[in-house]
Amino acid sequence: MSRIISIEDSKSPIAEAYREIRTNIEFSNIDSEKKVILTTSSRANEGKSTVLSNLAVTFANLDKKVLIIDGDLRNPTIHKTFGLSNIYGLTDILLEKLNFMECVQPSGITDLHILACGDIPPNPSEMLASNKMKTFLEIIRERYDYIFIDAPPIGVVTDAGIISGYSDGVIFVVESNGADIEQIKMAKERLLNINAKILGVVLNKFDNKKSGYDYYNYYYQQDETSKKGRKERKKDKKKAGRKSWR
């Protein structure tokens, strides 16, 4: 698996940031259910697929049943992130070639399943806007605690806007020091114009060396060291107590 820091380095500040986002999403469920969540961005290569994959892993780590759907029918990447096949997927279900159980794949992580894109269609927008797509999501949402959909950039094509109509919330991913402010504004306006429920913005590819996160990383490591030290001292006390009793 590539770029899944929530697995590769679960104690890193970045992994902790994903867990904080997870907590915020959970708290947002108080007023209305946030079960189907979409990720998009203003343009390509801002890291929306990586953000989605890491978030999905953090939810699966809570023993939640999670599904990732690759809804980017133009440039699918989720299968690459998890090292899976893209032979079958969402398009096969919508074309009624195969059923869901024939297309869904285990991710290698407990409670996390992947539905790849499948063959790239000539008419992605029409497929996503179809009644079959809407019906499929209505059925599949009953099987999972959370469904994360990776959508194309809202600032480039209309697909994300279409899928947002089936979603309970949208996470907008912005590349730090890379995204164009005017593109971001335009993408946000597109989401608001279709009444998309924006849960929040994730600032991605952030250089922590230029911020207080370097201090946080040091503090976090020191805190972990202190915890280990306390555990070792407790063990030493128990050993000493047993010796004195004898």
N, C-alpha and C positions, 0 to 999 in steps of 0.2 A: 504493500500500500504506500502511496506517495502523499506527502503533505498533510498527513493526519497527525498533527502534533499532539492532539488529545490522547493518542495512543503512544506515540514515540517518546514523548516527554511530558507525561501527565502532571508533573510538578512544576513545569515552567510557568512564567508569568502569562504567556499567551494562552496556555491551556486553562489557567485560572480565569482569564478574561472570558473565555468561552463558557465556562461554568457560571460566571456572573450574568452573561447574556441569557443563559438557560434559566437562571433564577428570575430574571426580569420577565421572561416570557411566561413562566409559571404564575407569577403574581398578576400578570395581565389577564389571566383566566378568571379572575374573581367576578368581573361583571359579565363577561361573555366568553364562550368557549373559543380557544385558539388551538385548533386541532390540525387544520391544514394550513401550512405556512409556506409562503413563496419567497424565494430570494431572487433579486434582480439588481441591475446596476445601470449606470448611465451609458456605459460603453463596454466593449470587450476587454478581457484581460485585467479586470479589477479584482479578481479573486473570489467572485460570488460562489463558485462551485466548491472551493476550498472551505470557505466560511460555512456553507451549508453542511458539508460532510463532517466537519468538526463538531458543529452543533448537534447533528443527529447522533453522533457517537456519545456525546455527553448525556443526552436523554436516554439512550440505550443503557448507559451505565447506571441509570436509576431504576433498572428493571422495567422500563417502559417499552412497549412493543412499537417499533419505529420502522417506517418505510420511507425510502428516498426514491422519488420518481424523477427521471431525467426528462424534463419538459422542454429542453432545448433541442428541438427537432431539426435545427440547422447546423449546430456544432456541438454534438453531445460529447461530454467529457467524464461524466460520473463513473462509467465503467472502467475508464483508465485509472482513475483515482483509487479504485478498489481492486484493480487487477482482474477485472471480469470480462466476460464476452458481451459483445453488442449485436450478436446474431439475431436474437429475439428480444422483443421489448414492447413498449407502449403502442407503437404503430401497428404491431401484429394484433394486439387486442382490439384496437379501434377499427381495424379492417376485418375483424372477426375471423382471422386465420388461426389464432390460438387463444386459449383462455388465460386468465391471470396466473393460475398455478403452474402453467407450462412456461411462463415467461419470467416470473419473479425468481431472484437468485439470493442465496445466503451471502452475507458480506464477509463472513469469517469472524464477525463480532456477535456475541449473544444478543438476541432480540432485535437485530438490525438487518432488514432486508432491502434489496436493491431491485428496482425496475428500470432497466436500461431503456434507451430510445428505440432500438431496433433499426430497421432500414430507414434512411433519411428520405422523407416523402417530397414530392415536388410541390405540395400545397400545405405546408405546415400550419399556417394560420387557419385555413379552412378545417383542418383536422382538429385543432385545438378548440375551435369555436363550435364544433359539432355537438349535437345532442348526445351522441355516444360518449364523448369525453365527459360531459356533465353527469351523465348517468353512471359512468364507471366510477367517478370520484365519489358520488353519493353512496354507492355500494361499498367501495373499498374503505371508506372512512370508518365504517362500523367494525372493521377488523383490527384497526390499529389505534394506539393512544395518540400518536403523532405521525403526520405525513408531511414530509418536506419536499417541495417541488423546485427543481432548478430550472429557471426560465431564462430566455435570452435577455440581453440588455434592453430595457424599456426605452432607452434613448435612441436605439437603432431600428428596432422593428416593433410591431404592435402585439406580438405573441404574449409578452408578459402581462399586458393589459387585459388580454382575453382571459388568461388563466387566473388573474387576480379576482375575477368575478366569481370563481369557484372557491376561493381561498378565504380563510378567516383572518389572515394578516399577511403583511408584506415586510420583509427585511430588506432595506436598501443598502447596498454595499458600495462604498466610495473608496477609491484608492488615494491614500495620502500622498500629497505632492505629485500626483500624476493626473488626476481627473481635472477636467476643465469646469470651472465654476458655472459657466453659462449652460453647459451640457447638463450639469447637475440640476440647475434650476428648471430647465426644460423637462428633464425626466421626472422631477418631482411634480411639476404641473400636470404632466400626463397622468400620473397616478391619482392625483387629487381630482382631476376632471372625470375620472371613471369611478370615483368614490371608493378607491382602494383604501383599505385600512392599514396605514403605515405604522408598524409596531415600533420602528426605530431605525437608526442609521448605524452601520458598522464601519468604522474607519479602519481600513485594511492596509497592509504593507507599511505600517507605521514604524519609523526609525526610533527604537527605544533608547538609543545612545544619545539622542538629542532631547531626552525628556527625563522626568523623574523615575521612569521605569527601571533605569539602571540601579537606582537606590532601592527600589522595591525588590528587584531581583536579589540584591545583596541582603536586604532585610529578610526576605523570604528564606534564603539559604541559611542565614544565621538562626532564624527561628526554627528551621528544621534541625539544625545542629544542636540547638538548645534542647529540643524535644528528645533527641537521641541521648543527650547527656543526662537529662532527667531520668529517662528510662534505665540507663546504665547505673545511675546512683541508687535508684530504687532496688535494682537487682543486687547491688553490693550490700545494701542495708539488710535485705532479706537473708543473704548468705551469712552476714555477720551475726544476725539474730539467731540463726540456726546453730552456728558454732558456739555462741555463748550459752545457749540452752543446754547443749550437750555437755 
